[in-house]
Amino acid sequence: MSENLPFGEATSGATGIASPSAASVLHRVLADASRVFLLNDADLPDDHMTGPAPATGALWAVDLPDLKGRRVRRSSTEERVHQSRVALRRIRANLRTYRLAFDPAWGTELRGQIAHYNAALGAVRDLQLRRNIINAFDPDLVPKKDLVRLSDLLGVELLEAEAEAKAEATKEHRVAITASLEALWDGAPFRNKAKRPAASLLPELLERAWRDTREAGRIARKDATDLHLHRLRIRTKTFRYSCETVGLIDGGPARKAARAAGLLQDRLGEVHDAQRAVLWLQQATEEHRGLAMTAHTLALWQTEVAETRLKGWKKDLKELERRWRAITAAR
């Protein structure tokens, strides 16, 4: 084993080229996602790329240029919340799927901390999306003043959710997340198993994530309730991000599976957002009688959106299953 390669690179093969260890691949993924989160979640001014690092972020996250030459920190609050959540989901998915590569106590604790804080960000994101749905409706079809009123009601809820998320950001579990993610830049506490070649260990561990997705799909096919479809969406997210990690080393089948998972995830996500919007509009009808007609019209529209988008989910799942078979065939 070469001593100057990080995290115990796998020994060289017949080509004389060292294969990356599972630890080195996972470190890259987690460090990149950590940087995206710390940039977008920290309370930084937009000109943060120069000047000292904030207390809530890591120096490397602020000062290093993006690998693709783009600024990672997004310009709007909405995009920053979205990027923060995606980064946390990517970290959590990799910690879950490849948990046998990490110290079990460390990985489990960080996953729990992330889940708690991500719930607060999720409440903000849901309201942002809901307001976007209202604002996208054709104002010629309903009274414009009603749309403005509904948007304002969502705005009030959004401010409350943002205040709660900001309060969560100062609590112990959020501070612990920052400390853990900053440490990820130098490396996570890997087990000896992580010294194995990434090409052999990661696909092996990916199989459990697929089994979880397949089982969620089986249940949803049998009984396509909102709950079962939502669980399928969650499992598909984990599988997608885990496939993207394997895609760094296999180049083809895993990346195609990740894209297929993304299509299913996006479809079910749009269905979920529409259904949540319908529930909110129904509540608005009960609490604000003057908005009942407009809220009812919007609810019918979102119900139709959900039904339309839902029609292709089984086909998307079938394509994902085909892509998984391609992964196993290539091993």
N, C-alpha and C positions, 0 to 999 in steps of 0.2 A: 504493500500500500504506500502510495506517495505521501510523504509527510507534509509537503507544501500545498496540497490541494485541500480546499475547505471541506469541513465536516466529513472527512474520510471518503474521498472519491473512490469509486469502484476501481479495481485493478484493470489494467489495460488488457484488451483482447488481442486477437491475432493481428489486428491492424496497427497495434501500437498506440492507439488513441484511447485515452482514459474515458470511461463512461461516467456520467454524472451519478452521484449517489442520490438516493431518495431524499436525504437530508438537504442536499444543495438545491434540489429542485423545489422542495417545499419551502425552504428558506427564501428563495427568490419570490415565490408567489405571495407568501405572507408578508414579506417586507414591502413589496410593491403595494399590496392592498392596505397595509398599515399607513404608508405614506399618503395614499389618497384619502383615507379617513381623517388623519390628523390635519391635513391641509384644509379639508372641506368642513370638518366639524368644529375646528378651533375658531374662536371669535377674533378673526384677523381682519385688518383693513384690506381693501382690494390691492393696495400697492405693497403687499406683504413680502414680495419677492426680494426686496432690498431692506436692509435694516436688521435689527436683532430679532431673534426668535421669541415668540410669545411664551409665557409660562405654561400655557396649556398644550403646547406642541413640542415637537422634537426639532432640534437644530437641523438635522439632516433632512427632515421633511420639508422645511422651509427653504433651505439654501440650495439643495441639489436641483439641477435642471431636470425636466421630465425626459424620460428615455426617448420619446418620440419628438422632442422639441416643442411640445405644447405645454401650456400652463395647465396644471392639474386642477387647481382651485377654480371652481366655476364662478361666474359673475353674479348669478342670482341666488337668492336664498333657497328657492325651490330646487334648483339644480344641485346646490350644495347638500341639501337634505337627502336628495336622491342618491348622489354619489357616496355620501356617508353610509347610507343603508346598504348599498350594493357592496361596498368595501367590507362592511361588517359581515354581511351574508357570505361573501367569498371566504373570509377568514374562518367563520364558524363552520361552513361546509367542509373546508379542508381539514379542520381540526376534528370534525366528526368522522369523515370518511377514512382519514389516514391516522386515526387516533392511536393505532398500535405503534406508530413511529415516534410518538411523543411521550414524555413523562405523563402518566395518566392523571395524576392529581392536578398538575399544571393545566393540562388541556381541558379537563372537565370544569375547573374553576373559571377559566377564561371564557369558555362557551357560555356558562351561566351568567357571567357579568355582561357579556355582549347581548344575550337574549333580553335581559332586563332593560338595558338602555335602548336597544333597538326597538322595543315596544313603544317607548316614548317618542322616538323619531317616527315610528310607523303611524302613530296617531296624527302627527303633523302632516305626513305625506298623504294619508287618506283624505284629509280635509282639503289639501291643495288640489288633489285630483278631482275631488267632488266639485270644488268651485270652478275648476277648468271646464268640467262637464256643463255646468250651468251657463257659464259665460260663452260656451261654444254654440248654444242653441240659437236658432234663427229668431231674432227679435220681432220679425214681421208676423210670426205665428201666434204669439202671445203678447200681452201688454208688456212693454219694455220696463215699465216701473216695477212690475212684479219680478222680473228677472233681476233687476237691480236690488230689490228688497231681499230676495233669496240669496243673492251673492253677498249682501251685507250681513245676513244672518250667519252664513258660513264664515265670513270674515271675523266675526266676533268669536266664534268657536275656535277658529284657527289661532287667533291671538292668545286665547286661553291655553290651547295645546302647546303653542310655542313657549309660553311662560313656564308651563310644566316641564317641558323638555329642557329649558334653560336651568330650571331648578335641579333637575336630575343630573345635569352636567357637573354640578358642584358636589355631588354626593360621593361617598366612598367608593362605590362600585365603578363609577365613571372615572374617577382618579386612578383607580387600579387598572382600568383598561388602558389609559394613556401610558402608565408605567410599563405594562406588559408589551404594548405595541412598540414603544421606544426600544425596549430590550430586544425585540424581534429583529431590529436592524443588525444586531451583532450575532443573533442566532437564537433559536428556540432550544429548550431542554430536550434534545432528541434521545431516544433509546438507541442501544447498539444496533437494533434491527434496521435503523435508518441509514446505516452505513452500506447496506446492500445496494446494488445497482437500481436506479430508479425504474429502468425498463422492466425489471422483474418484480419489484415489490409493489409499486404503485398500481399497475393493472390488477394485481392480485387483490389489493385492498379495495379497489374500485368495485369489485364484484358485489360486495355487500350493499353499497349504495344502489346498485342496479336492482338487487333483490327487493330492497325497500320500495323502489319506484315501481317495479313490476307488480308487487303485491297491492300497492295503492291503486294501480291501474286496473287490476283484476276486480277489486272491490267496487271501483267507480263504474266499470263496465256493467257489473251486476246490478248496481243500484246507484244511479247517477244523481245523488242528492247534492245539495250545495256543499255540505260538510265533506262528503267523499271527494268531490272535485277539488275542494280547497286543499285537502290533504295530499291529493295527487300533485297539485301545483307545488306544494312545499317540498315534496320528495323530488320532484323534477328539478327544482332549483338546486338542491344539494347535488344531484347527479350532474347537472350542467356544469357547475363550477368545479366539481371534481374531475369531470372529463376535460375541462380546459387545462387543468394541471397536467394530466396525462398527455394531453395534446402537445405539450412543450417537448416531449421526448419521442412520441410516435408519429407526430406530424400529420397523419391522415385520418384514420378511422375515429380516433377519439375527438378530434376537432369537428368532424362531421356529426358525430353523436351529440356534441355540445350544441351545435347549431340546431339540430332537430329538437333537442330538449328546450332550447330557447324559444322556438316557434310554439311548442305546446305550452310552455310557461306563459308566454305573452298572450296567447289566446285565452287561457284560463284566467289570467290576470285581468284582461278586459272584461270578461264575464263577471268576475268577482267585483270589480269596481262598479260595473253597471248595477249589479244586485244591491250593493251597499248604498248606491245613490238612490235606488228605488225605496229602500227602507227609510232613508233620511227624508225623502220627499213625502212619504206617507206620514211620517211623524210631523213634518211641517204642516201638512194638511190639517191634522188634528189640533195643532197648537196655534195656527194662524189661519183662521177661517177665510179671511179676505184673500188669501193666496191659494185657496183650495183648487180652483179651476186650473190655474197655471201649474201648480205642483202636480196635479193629476195628469195633465198633458205631458209634462216632463217625465213622469213616472212611466207612462205608457211608452214613450220614446225609448227610455232606457231598458224597459222590459224587452222591447223589440231588438235592441242592440244586443242584449244578453242572449236571446234566443238565436239570433243570426250567427253570432260569433261561436256559439256552443256547437253548432252543427258539424263542424269539422274536427272536433277534438279526438274522436276515435281514429280517424285517418292519421292525425298527427302522432298519436300514440303508436299506431302500427308502424309508422316510419321510424320512430325512435327505437322500437324493438328490432327492426331490420338493421339499424345502425349499430345496435349492441351486438348483434350476431356477427357483423363485420369486424368488430373489435376482437371478439373471441376467436374468429377465424384467423386473424392476423397474429395471434399469440403463438 
